[in-house]
Amino acid sequence: MKTKAKILLVLMISFFSLFAFTDKASADGSIGVTGTFSSYKYKIVQGETIDTPLLNIAFVNNYDYEVQLKLSQDAPDGITIHLEEEIVTIAPNSNIKIPIVISAAENAIPGEYEIYVRGRLIQEVVEGRINVGSEYALRTTITVFGEAADLEIDVVDLAGEPIQADMNLYQVTDGNMAPLAYSGNGKIVERVIPGKYSVFAFWDGYQLVKHEFEVANDEHYKKTLVAETVQIYGFFATPVLMEGSDKQLATANITFVLHNIYKQLNNSRVVLVVYKNDELLEKKDIFIYDTLEVKRHELGLNYVPAQGWDKAIYKFVIEFYVDEHDENGQITKSTLYASSLPAYLDVSGLTFKKIASVLQNRILLLFILAGVIIGLFLLFKYLIARAGNAGAGDAVKPIIPASKQTCPDCGGKGTMECPVCNGKGTTPYGNIEEECMYCDGLGEVMCAACINQKHLIVCPKCEGEKQVMINGELHDCTYCNGLGSVVSRQHSKYIDGVRMKLGKKNK
């Protein structure tokens, strides 16, 4: 297989060399030459080929009539410049771009050489109309090396799955980077000269990872890069003062951007980590996502330490985790996908209301005692009323706790057979049986008649609208089965680790 471009494109801002020309009768037009060919100096390994869409020469015809050019190349023995066409025709007031490929023979003599690409006007086509210089050319240099190293670099996400990322490879010389190679499939395989390099991986224009390395002669360098597909930035911790005061601290306003770049992530959470004078103070979940969509999420909250503020320097860090669960919904593994740079808040020069822990405990005890008294009063009142009804001759019915009452839809199981696939887990589509979208192939759904409404959250897919737009038409949202709500992760039921959907109530 032909080896791809092995080039050192040391970026030069060099403007092309044009030969003089004038119109015989009047200066009513011109011919120009441009292109990227002369914008770089090249370095190549013996037996390799520079073949990249970045390399070309372009001719511009500014006359009102057609011209033709005969193309040629000027290079030393062992270096070949391949041109797609030998004769090009340029329409009036237009231009043409010709790709260029450069190759070095196995026996090419190492050294630095000047190389040219020329375009000579075919005189008989425009004879008597234009008096021009003999040719138009671009010039640059190429260096041939005998030593080489092999590179093989790919990129994956934190789950180890390959990413079809855009990758750019650069040669680093004296701290300056020059573009060397490109790949759009998440993998770079190149043969290069020994030296220092940097590689960058991008997705949808966002940088996922950067890696710097150095290779020696005859080395086979192989590396798998782990991409940062979730990024946290724009992170600030701002003091909020009490109204009418310039010294008394009320709260800290935490704001940041959580950017999910690559793909939708399930069962994830955002964690706030707080340090006081560099000692860990607390670590708490602040946002929990059943599904994190691919977009920028601008988030914020107000924060007060559980024990109140102290005169200290507080450090805040935002962490983002993706969790795995067992069949009972318990977290079995958490993977750290992203962590922010720290944000600092110095409150040593501020004042604040400090509540003693003893007073806090007393207030808590008062609330608990009040709750017990109210509960006993209501129970006593209820028993008196029932006793009065029994004395009037009414039969006293046994008290059945709500938790023991039988749900008319599911019979108290909390789950029911999928009404779409009748428990099979598949539905017919033409002559093919496909996984049922209503129950995700489980054959069962959670009972909507006996679910606690407090355990429901707005559907992240349709945002509570119950329908989504598909090809210009509204359809029931398959994520929430058209209910507009889903059961929160911690209150969901699972079958073999797969989370059950919520079904509609029976009519």
VEXDREN-2710 file (C-alpha; in Angstrom, 1 decimal):
% VEXDREN-2710
k/r/px/py/pz
1/MET/0.0/0.0/0.0
2/LYS/1.4/3.4/-1.0
3/THR/2.7/5.2/2.1
4/LYS/0.8/8.4/2.8
5/ALA/2.3/11.9/3.1
6/LYS/5.4/12.0/5.2
7/ILE/6.1/15.6/5.3
8/LEU/7.5/18.3/7.5
9/LEU/5.6/21.4/6.5
10/VAL/7.7/24.1/8.1
11/LEU/5.4/27.1/7.7
12/MET/6.9/29.9/5.7
13/ILE/5.1/33.1/4.8
14/SER/6.7/33.2/1.4
15/PHE/5.0/35.0/-1.5
16/PHE/5.1/33.4/-4.8
17/SER/7.5/34.4/-7.5
18/LEU/5.9/35.8/-10.6
19/PHE/7.6/36.5/-13.9
20/ALA/6.9/39.9/-15.6
21/PHE/4.2/40.2/-18.2
22/THR/2.2/43.0/-20.0
23/ASP/-0.5/43.2/-22.5
24/LYS/0.9/44.2/-26.0
25/ALA/-1.9/46.7/-26.6
26/SER/-3.0/47.7/-23.2
27/ALA/-2.9/46.5/-19.6
28/ASP/-6.3/45.0/-19.7
29/GLY/-5.5/41.7/-17.9
30/SER/-2.9/39.4/-16.4
31/ILE/-2.0/35.9/-15.5
32/GLY/-1.0/35.0/-12.0
33/VAL/0.3/32.0/-10.1
34/THR/-0.3/31.1/-6.5
35/GLY/-0.9/28.0/-4.3
36/THR/0.4/26.3/-1.2
37/PHE/3.4/24.6/-2.9
38/SER/5.7/27.5/-2.2
39/SER/4.3/28.2/1.3
40/TYR/6.3/25.4/3.0
41/LYS/9.7/23.8/3.2
42/TYR/9.4/20.0/3.0
43/LYS/11.3/17.2/4.7
44/ILE/10.8/13.7/3.4
45/VAL/12.2/10.2/4.2
46/GLN/13.8/8.1/1.4
47/GLY/11.1/6.0/-0.3
48/GLU/8.2/8.0/1.0
49/THR/5.6/10.2/-0.7
50/ILE/4.0/13.5/0.1
51/ASP/0.4/13.2/-0.9
52/THR/-2.0/15.6/0.8
53/PRO/-4.8/17.9/-0.2
54/LEU/-2.9/20.8/1.3
55/LEU/-0.4/20.7/-1.6
56/ASN/-1.3/22.5/-4.9
57/ILE/-0.5/25.1/-7.4
58/ALA/-3.1/27.5/-8.9
59/PHE/-3.1/29.7/-12.0
60/VAL/-5.3/32.7/-12.5
61/ASN/-6.4/34.1/-15.9
62/ASN/-7.6/37.7/-15.6
63/TYR/-8.0/38.1/-19.4
64/ASP/-11.2/38.1/-21.3
65/TYR/-10.1/35.1/-23.5
66/GLU/-9.0/31.6/-22.9
67/VAL/-5.3/30.7/-22.4
68/GLN/-3.4/27.4/-22.2
69/LEU/-0.3/26.5/-20.1
70/LYS/2.1/23.6/-20.4
71/LEU/3.2/22.4/-16.9
72/SER/6.6/21.1/-16.0
73/GLN/8.6/20.3/-12.9
74/ASP/12.3/20.9/-12.0
75/ALA/13.7/18.6/-9.3
76/PRO/17.0/16.7/-8.7
77/ASP/17.5/13.0/-9.4
78/GLY/15.6/10.9/-7.0
79/ILE/12.9/13.5/-6.4
80/THR/9.7/13.4/-8.5
81/ILE/6.9/16.0/-8.6
82/HIS/3.7/14.5/-10.0
83/LEU/1.2/16.8/-11.7
84/GLU/-2.3/15.6/-12.6
85/GLU/-2.2/17.4/-16.0
86/GLU/0.5/18.4/-18.4
87/ILE/-1.5/21.0/-20.3
88/VAL/-4.2/23.0/-18.7
89/THR/-6.8/25.3/-20.3
90/ILE/-8.0/28.3/-18.2
91/ALA/-11.3/29.9/-19.2
92/PRO/-11.5/33.8/-19.3
93/ASN/-11.5/35.5/-15.9
94/SER/-11.2/32.3/-14.0
95/ASN/-8.6/30.1/-12.2
96/ILE/-7.6/26.5/-12.0
97/LYS/-6.0/24.5/-9.1
98/ILE/-3.7/21.5/-9.8
99/PRO/-2.9/19.0/-7.0
100/ILE/0.8/18.2/-6.5
101/VAL/2.4/15.0/-5.2
102/ILE/6.1/14.7/-4.3
103/SER/8.0/11.5/-3.9
104/ALA/11.5/10.5/-3.0
105/ALA/13.2/7.3/-4.4
106/GLU/14.7/4.7/-2.1
107/ASN/18.1/5.7/-3.4
108/ALA/17.5/9.5/-3.2
109/ILE/20.7/11.2/-1.9
110/PRO/20.1/12.9/1.5
111/GLY/20.4/16.7/1.3
112/GLU/18.5/19.9/0.7
113/TYR/17.4/20.8/-2.8
114/GLU/15.4/23.5/-4.6
115/ILE/12.4/22.4/-6.5
116/TYR/10.1/24.2/-9.0
117/VAL/6.7/23.8/-10.7
118/ARG/6.4/25.9/-13.9
119/GLY/3.6/26.9/-16.2
120/ARG/4.7/28.0/-19.8
121/LEU/2.2/29.8/-22.0
122/ILE/1.4/28.1/-25.3
123/GLN/2.1/31.1/-27.6
124/GLU/0.1/30.1/-30.6
125/VAL/-3.2/30.2/-28.7
126/VAL/-2.8/33.9/-27.8
127/GLU/-0.2/35.0/-30.4
128/GLY/-0.6/38.7/-31.3
129/ARG/-2.8/39.3/-28.3
130/ILE/-0.5/39.0/-25.3
131/ASN/3.2/39.7/-25.0
132/VAL/4.2/37.8/-21.9
133/GLY/7.2/36.4/-20.0
134/SER/8.1/32.8/-21.0
135/GLU/6.7/31.1/-17.9
136/TYR/5.2/31.4/-14.4
137/ALA/6.7/29.4/-11.5
138/LEU/6.6/28.6/-7.8
139/ARG/9.8/27.6/-5.9
140/THR/10.6/26.0/-2.5
141/THR/13.0/23.6/-0.9
142/ILE/12.9/20.0/0.1
143/THR/15.3/18.0/2.4
144/VAL/15.7/14.3/2.0
145/PHE/16.5/12.2/5.1
146/GLY/17.8/8.6/5.4
147/GLU/16.7/8.1/9.0
148/ALA/13.1/7.4/9.9
149/ALA/10.6/6.3/12.7
150/ASP/7.1/4.8/12.5
151/LEU/4.1/6.3/14.3
152/GLU/0.8/4.6/15.1
153/ILE/-1.6/6.8/17.2
154/ASP/-5.3/6.4/17.8
155/VAL/-7.9/8.0/20.2
156/VAL/-10.6/6.4/22.4
157/ASP/-13.1/7.7/25.0
158/LEU/-12.9/6.9/28.7
159/ALA/-15.0/3.7/28.1
160/GLY/-12.3/2.5/25.6
161/GLU/-14.4/3.0/22.5
162/PRO/-12.7/4.3/19.4
163/ILE/-13.5/7.9/18.3
164/GLN/-13.6/8.9/14.7
165/ALA/-11.8/12.1/15.5
166/ASP/-10.0/14.6/13.3
167/MET/-6.3/14.4/14.1
168/ASN/-3.5/16.7/13.3
169/LEU/0.2/15.8/13.6
170/TYR/2.8/18.6/14.0
171/GLN/6.7/18.5/13.9
172/VAL/8.1/20.6/16.8
173/THR/11.4/22.4/16.0
174/ASP/12.9/24.9/18.5
175/GLY/9.5/25.4/20.1
176/ASN/7.8/26.1/16.7
177/MET/5.1/23.7/15.4
178/ALA/4.7/22.9/11.7
179/PRO/1.8/20.8/10.3
180/LEU/2.8/17.4/9.2
181/ALA/-0.1/15.0/8.7
182/TYR/-3.9/14.8/9.0
183/SER/-6.4/12.0/9.6
184/GLY/-10.2/12.1/9.8
185/ASN/-10.8/8.6/11.1
186/GLY/-9.3/8.8/14.6
187/LYS/-6.0/7.1/13.7
188/ILE/-2.6/8.4/12.4
189/VAL/-0.1/6.0/10.8
190/GLU/3.0/7.8/9.5
191/ARG/6.7/7.4/8.8
192/VAL/8.6/10.4/9.9
193/ILE/12.1/11.7/10.6
194/PRO/13.4/11.4/14.2
195/GLY/12.5/14.4/16.4
196/LYS/9.8/16.0/18.6
197/TYR/6.1/16.0/17.7
198/SER/2.7/17.1/18.9
199/VAL/-0.7/15.5/18.0
200/PHE/-4.1/17.0/18.6
201/ALA/-7.5/15.2/18.3
202/PHE/-10.7/17.2/17.6
203/TRP/-14.5/16.4/17.5
204/ASP/-16.9/18.9/15.9
205/GLY/-14.2/21.6/16.2
206/TYR/-13.5/21.0/19.9
207/GLN/-10.1/19.8/21.1
208/LEU/-10.4/16.4/22.9
209/VAL/-6.8/15.7/23.7
210/LYS/-3.2/16.9/23.0
211/HIS/-0.1/14.7/23.2
212/GLU/3.6/15.6/22.9
213/PHE/6.3/13.0/22.3
214/GLU/9.7/12.3/20.7
215/VAL/10.9/9.5/18.4
216/ALA/14.3/8.1/17.6
217/ASN/15.6/6.5/14.4
218/ASP/14.1/3.1/13.7
219/GLU/11.6/3.5/16.6
220/HIS/8.0/2.2/16.3
221/TYR/6.0/4.5/18.4
222/LYS/2.5/3.3/19.3
223/LYS/0.1/5.2/21.5
224/THR/-3.6/5.2/22.3
225/LEU/-4.9/8.6/23.5
226/VAL/-7.8/8.9/25.9
227/ALA/-10.0/11.8/24.9
228/GLU/-11.7/14.3/27.2
229/THR/-15.2/14.2/25.8
230/VAL/-16.7/16.1/28.7
231/GLN/-15.2/19.5/29.6
232/ILE/-15.8/21.9/32.5
233/TYR/-14.9/25.5/32.1
234/GLY/-16.1/29.0/32.9
235/PHE/-16.0/28.1/36.6
236/PHE/-16.3/30.9/39.1
237/ALA/-17.1/31.2/42.8
238/THR/-18.4/34.7/43.6
239/PRO/-19.2/36.0/47.1
240/VAL/-22.8/37.2/47.6
241/LEU/-23.0/39.8/50.4
242/MET/-26.0/40.5/52.7
243/GLU/-28.3/43.2/51.4
244/GLY/-27.2/46.6/52.6
245/SER/-23.7/45.3/53.7
246/ASP/-20.3/45.5/52.1
247/LYS/-18.7/43.0/54.5
248/GLN/-21.2/40.4/55.7
249/LEU/-21.1/37.2/53.5
250/ALA/-24.4/35.5/52.8
251/THR/-23.5/32.8/50.2
252/ALA/-21.1/31.8/47.4
253/ASN/-22.5/31.8/43.9
254/ILE/-21.1/28.9/41.9
255/THR/-21.4/29.0/38.1
256/PHE/-19.8/26.8/35.4
257/VAL/-20.3/25.3/32.0
258/LEU/-20.6/21.5/31.6
259/HIS/-19.9/20.7/28.0
260/ASN/-20.7/17.2/26.7
261/ILE/-19.0/17.1/23.3
262/TYR/-19.1/13.6/21.9
263/LYS/-22.2/11.4/22.8
264/GLN/-25.2/11.1/25.2
265/LEU/-24.2/9.8/28.6
266/ASN/-26.5/8.0/31.0
267/ASN/-26.5/7.8/34.8
268/SER/-24.1/10.7/35.4
269/ARG/-23.7/13.2/38.2
270/VAL/-21.9/16.5/39.0
271/VAL/-20.0/16.7/42.3
272/LEU/-18.9/19.8/44.2
273/VAL/-15.6/19.3/46.2
274/VAL/-14.9/21.9/48.8
275/TYR/-11.6/22.5/50.6
276/LYS/-11.0/24.9/53.5
277/ASN/-7.4/26.1/53.9
278/ASP/-6.4/23.1/51.6
279/GLU/-8.2/20.5/53.8
280/LEU/-11.1/18.6/52.4
281/LEU/-14.3/20.0/53.9
282/GLU/-17.1/18.2/52.0
283/LYS/-17.9/16.4/48.7
284/LYS/-21.5/16.4/47.6
285/ASP/-23.7/15.6/44.5
286/ILE/-25.2/18.8/43.1
287/PHE/-26.7/17.7/39.8
288/ILE/-27.9/14.2/38.8
289/TYR/-28.7/13.2/35.2
290/ASP/-30.5/10.2/33.9
291/THR/-29.4/11.3/30.5
292/LEU/-26.8/14.1/29.7
293/GLU/-27.5/15.4/26.2
294/VAL/-24.7/16.5/23.8
295/LYS/-24.6/20.2/24.3
296/ARG/-23.3/23.0/26.6
297/HIS/-25.0/23.0/30.0
298/GLU/-24.8/26.3/31.8
299/LEU/-25.2/25.4/35.5
300/GLY/-25.1/27.2/38.9
301/LEU/-26.0/27.1/42.5
302/ASN/-25.6/29.0/45.8
303/TYR/-23.4/27.4/48.4
304/VAL/-23.1/27.7/52.2
305/PRO/-20.9/25.2/54.2
306/ALA/-22.9/22.9/56.4
307/GLN/-21.1/24.2/59.5
308/GLY/-21.2/27.8/58.4
309/TRP/-18.5/30.0/57.1
310/ASP/-15.1/30.5/58.7
311/LYS/-12.4/33.1/58.2
312/ALA/-10.5/31.0/55.7
313/ILE/-9.6/30.5/52.0
314/TYR/-12.1/28.1/50.3
315/LYS/-11.2/26.1/47.2
316/PHE/-13.9/24.6/44.9
317/VAL/-13.5/21.9/42.3
318/ILE/-16.3/20.5/40.0
319/GLU/-16.1/16.8/39.1
320/PHE/-18.2/14.9/36.6
321/TYR/-18.8/11.1/37.0
322/VAL/-20.6/8.4/34.9
323/ASP/-21.9/5.5/37.1
324/GLU/-22.6/1.9/36.5
325/HIS/-25.4/0.1/38.5
326/ASP/-26.3/-3.4/39.5
327/GLU/-29.7/-5.0/38.9
328/ASN/-31.0/-3.2/42.1
329/GLY/-29.9/0.2/40.9
330/GLN/-26.9/0.4/43.3
331/ILE/-23.7/2.1/42.0
332/THR/-21.0/-0.5/41.3
333/LYS/-18.5/1.7/39.5
334/SER/-17.9/5.4/39.0
335/THR/-15.7/6.8/36.3
336/LEU/-14.3/10.3/36.5
337/TYR/-14.9/11.9/33.1
338/ALA/-13.9/15.5/33.8
339/SER/-12.6/17.8/36.5
340/SER/-12.4/21.6/36.6
341/LEU/-9.6/23.8/37.4
342/PRO/-10.0/25.1/41.0
343/ALA/-11.9/28.3/41.9
344/TYR/-10.9/30.1/45.1
345/LEU/-12.9/32.3/47.5
346/ASP/-11.0/34.2/50.3
347/VAL/-13.5/35.1/53.0
348/SER/-10.9/35.9/55.7
349/GLY/-11.7/39.6/55.4
350/LEU/-15.5/39.2/55.6
351/THR/-18.0/38.8/58.4
352/PHE/-20.9/36.4/58.6
353/LYS/-23.4/35.0/61.0
354/LYS/-22.0/31.9/62.7
355/ILE/-24.5/29.5/64.3
356/ALA/-23.1/27.4/67.2
357/SER/-23.4/23.7/66.7
358/VAL/-25.1/23.4/70.1
359/LEU/-27.8/25.9/69.0
360/GLN/-28.3/24.0/65.8
361/ASN/-28.8/20.7/67.7
362/ARG/-31.3/22.3/70.0
363/ILE/-33.4/23.7/67.1
364/LEU/-33.3/20.3/65.5
365/LEU/-34.6/18.7/68.7
366/LEU/-37.4/21.2/69.0
367/PHE/-38.6/20.4/65.4
368/ILE/-38.5/16.7/66.1
369/LEU/-40.4/17.1/69.4
370/ALA/-43.0/19.3/67.7
371/GLY/-43.5/16.7/65.0
372/VAL/-44.0/13.9/67.6
373/ILE/-46.6/16.0/69.5
374/ILE/-48.6/16.8/66.4
375/GLY/-48.5/13.2/65.3
376/LEU/-49.8/11.9/68.6
377/PHE/-52.5/14.5/68.6
378/LEU/-53.7/13.5/65.2
379/LEU/-53.6/9.8/66.1
380/PHE/-55.6/10.4/69.3
381/LYS/-58.2/12.4/67.4
382/TYR/-58.5/9.6/64.8
383/LEU/-59.0/6.9/67.4
384/ILE/-61.7/8.9/69.2
385/ALA/-63.6/9.4/66.0
386/ARG/-63.5/5.7/65.2
387/ALA/-64.6/4.8/68.7
388/GLY/-67.6/7.1/68.3
389/ASN/-68.6/5.5/65.0
390/ALA/-68.3/2.0/66.5
391/GLY/-70.6/3.0/69.4
392/ALA/-73.3/4.1/67.0
393/GLY/-73.5/0.5/65.7
394/ASP/-71.2/0.9/62.7
395/ALA/-68.8/-2.0/62.1
396/VAL/-65.2/-1.1/62.7
397/LYS/-63.3/-1.9/59.5
398/PRO/-59.7/-2.9/59.9
399/ILE/-57.1/-0.2/59.1
400/ILE/-55.2/-1.2/56.0
401/PRO/-51.9/0.8/55.5
402/ALA/-51.7/2.4/52.1
403/SER/-48.5/0.5/51.4
404/LYS/-50.5/-2.8/51.8
405/GLN/-53.4/-1.8/49.5
406/THR/-53.6/-3.7/46.2
407/CYS/-53.0/-1.7/43.1
408/PRO/-55.8/-2.3/40.6
409/ASP/-53.4/-2.2/37.6
410/CYS/-50.5/-4.4/38.7
411/GLY/-51.9/-6.3/41.7
412/GLY/-49.3/-4.8/44.0
413/LYS/-46.3/-6.0/42.1
414/GLY/-45.2/-2.5/41.0
415/THR/-44.6/-3.9/37.5
416/MET/-46.9/-5.0/34.7
417/GLU/-46.8/-6.7/31.4
418/CYS/-46.0/-4.4/28.5
419/PRO/-49.3/-3.5/26.8
420/VAL/-47.6/-3.1/23.4
421/CYS/-45.7/-6.4/23.0
422/ASN/-47.8/-8.4/25.6
423/GLY/-44.7/-9.4/27.5
424/LYS/-42.8/-10.8/24.5
425/GLY/-40.2/-8.0/24.4
426/THR/-40.5/-7.8/20.6
427/THR/-43.0/-6.3/18.1
428/PRO/-43.4/-7.1/14.4
429/TYR/-42.1/-4.6/11.8
430/GLY/-43.0/-6.0/8.4
431/ASN/-41.7/-9.6/8.4
432/ILE/-39.1/-8.8/11.1
433/GLU/-39.4/-9.0/14.9
434/GLU/-37.7/-6.0/16.4
435/GLU/-37.1/-5.0/20.0
436/CYS/-40.2/-3.4/21.5
437/MET/-39.5/0.4/21.9
438/TYR/-42.2/0.7/24.6
439/CYS/-40.5/-1.6/27.1
440/ASP/-37.0/-1.6/25.6
441/GLY/-37.3/-5.3/25.0
442/LEU/-37.9/-6.2/28.7
443/GLY/-41.5/-7.3/28.3
444/GLU/-42.4/-5.4/31.5
445/VAL/-42.9/-1.8/32.5
446/MET/-43.2/0.0/35.8
447/CYS/-46.8/0.5/37.0
448/ALA/-47.8/4.1/36.6
449/ALA/-50.9/3.7/38.9
450/CYS/-48.9/3.0/42.1
451/ILE/-45.7/5.0/41.4
452/ASN/-45.0/7.8/44.0
453/GLN/-45.4/11.1/42.1
454/LYS/-42.5/12.5/44.1
455/HIS/-40.2/10.0/42.3
456/LEU/-41.0/11.4/38.8
457/ILE/-38.8/13.8/36.9
458/VAL/-39.3/15.7/33.7
459/CYS/-38.4/13.6/30.6
460/PRO/-35.0/14.9/29.4
461/LYS/-35.8/13.9/25.8
462/CYS/-39.1/15.7/25.2
463/GLU/-38.7/18.1/28.2
464/GLY/-42.2/17.3/29.4
465/GLU/-43.9/17.9/26.1
466/LYS/-44.8/14.2/25.7
467/GLN/-44.0/14.5/21.9
468/VAL/-40.9/15.0/19.8
469/MET/-40.5/16.3/16.2
470/ILE/-39.3/13.6/13.8
471/ASN/-39.0/14.5/10.1
472/GLY/-41.3/17.4/10.5
473/GLU/-44.1/15.5/12.3
474/LEU/-44.9/15.1/16.0
475/HIS/-44.7/11.6/17.5
476/ASP/-45.0/10.3/21.0
477/CYS/-41.7/10.4/22.8
478/THR/-40.4/6.9/23.1
479/TYR/-38.1/7.7/26.0
480/CYS/-41.0/8.4/28.4
481/ASN/-43.7/6.6/26.4
482/GLY/-45.6/9.9/25.9
483/LEU/-46.0/10.5/29.6
484/GLY/-43.8/13.6/29.8
485/SER/-42.2/12.2/33.0
486/VAL/-39.8/9.3/33.9
487/VAL/-38.9/7.7/37.1
488/SER/-35.7/9.1/38.7
489/ARG/-32.7/6.7/38.6
490/GLN/-32.6/5.9/42.3
491/HIS/-36.3/4.9/42.4
492/SER/-36.3/2.9/39.1
493/LYS/-36.6/-0.9/38.9
494/TYR/-34.1/-3.0/36.9
495/ILE/-34.1/-6.3/35.1
496/ASP/-30.6/-7.8/34.6
497/GLY/-29.2/-4.3/35.0
498/VAL/-31.5/-2.8/32.4
499/ARG/-33.7/0.0/33.7
500/MET/-37.4/-0.4/33.3
501/LYS/-39.6/2.2/31.6
502/LEU/-42.8/3.6/33.0
503/GLY/-46.0/2.4/31.5
504/LYS/-49.3/4.3/31.1
505/LYS/-52.2/3.7/33.5
506/ASN/-55.0/1.4/32.5
507/LYS/-58.2/3.2/31.5
END
